[in-house]
Amino acid sequence: MLKSIFCFIFVIISLFSQEKIKDKLSKLEKGDYLAMQQKEILILLFVRDKKDEIITFEEICAPKSKVKLPFQEWLNKNAPFNTSWIIYELDLKNEIINTCYSISQRSTIQLNELNNALLINLLKLPITYLDMNRRRRISTNNNSSHLWTPPFSFEGTSLNITPLLYITKWPNDNSFLSNKTLEIYFSEESSFPYWIQIENSSTILQSIELGKNLTSSFNQPAQGLL
């Protein structure tokens, strides 16, 4: 689970070619959050702090069925039923995770596994913006069609938006993503991507909600841990 959590942040780092995803992430503000789902697990990712090109994230995993909304109330109760709660520091300039601390295990986490060749490839993937004429369309009964767009929720409200769509091709690395084309969806409301999927296939990232102004209930300064 920990490896898959870190995989997400490096996936989103690699999305832009001329403009890298780090430029997108640099626009994040303290309190911005993304709640996503992997099978039956909810992952809550939010910006704990930001200084220049260093962003400190918190990520919390828990069974989706055990998480009570809104997220701030759940956090205020110290995220009951969480299975993992970590803090890590992302260096946008060097595109690496500098340090990581597990709140749930009360210990630092080794980064060797996180900064390996696979993750470096994630940082370097070029992307292409997909205009409206090239996007997937769904046919209707009256012989017309409309754009397919993934569901989007902002601070508990479902919104009908026209997302920004980018595609990228995974390198031939013998992984389950080898040579696959990925579709990455952004909104105007957030600098986080809210949907990532293999083209015409399975979903890698499925957001539940994005929002702002989330605060941590873990009061110990991150500087003393990372």
Beta strands, then each sheet from edge to edge (+ up, - down):
strand 1: 33-38
strand 2: 41-51
strand 3: 54-63
strand 4: 84-91
strand 5: 96-102
strand 6: 107-108
strand 7: 128-129
strand 8: 137-139
strand 9: 145-147
strand 10: 153-154
strand 11: 157-158
strand 12: 164-169
strand 13: 181-186
strand 14: 193-198
strand 15: 203-211
sheet 1: 6+ 5- 4+ 3- 2+ 1- 15+ 14- 13+ 12- 7+
sheet 2: 8+ 9-
sheet 3: 10+ 11-
end
